């Protein structure tokens, strides 16, 4: 009887507890989105700060790279060895797969340049360049000896050398050639 009497006398307590819990629920539902918005805004401001810092670092990096390149360019110019140039009338021979490029001195006298070559029975390709232009070629792969001619004008301000390029597509090749002096 005492239990029944307590609930009967204090019926209003149930409503009070119900409304308090309902108020907390409403408060919690309203409070949570504000907290998320605050966190999102904090993350956005941190992100903006990081983006700004990254941009500053990129600018510093570009500046350092530029300074380094200037420094390297100065030291590279000082350290480059003179390019090897072989005199005309010298025979060059080699072998094996790959491309060999050799510079040959032509001197200051104009004339006809004769390039004699021999691919020694295994196909190779011979090309001669002057001032960046192809001036003579074996016209593809050859497996025999032959000659190439071209006219050297020896103009002031132009290079005094030609470049011979030998391309060997197979591994067991051997070849030789000779760039004769202008005649």
Number of C-alpha atoms within 10 A of each C-alpha: 5 7 8 8 9 10 12 10 10 10 10 11 11 11 11 11 11 11 12 12 12 12 12 11 12 11 11 11 11 11 11 11 11 11 11 11 11 12 12 12 12 12 12 12 12 12 12 12 12 12 12 12 12 12 12 12 12 12 12 12 12 12 12 12 12 12 12 12 13 12 11 12 12 11 11 12 9 9 9 8 8 6 7 10 14 18 16 20 17 14 14 13 13 11 19 15 14 13 14 14 11 14 19 21 20 24 15 15 14 16 15 15 19 19 23 16 23 21 24 15 13 18 19 26 20 26 19 24 16 18 12 10 10 13 17 20 19 17 10 11 17 18 15 14 15 13 16 18 16 16 14 22 14 17 11 8 6 10 15 19 21 24 22 22 17 24 19 23 16 14 11 10 19 19 24 16 22 19 27 20 21 20 11
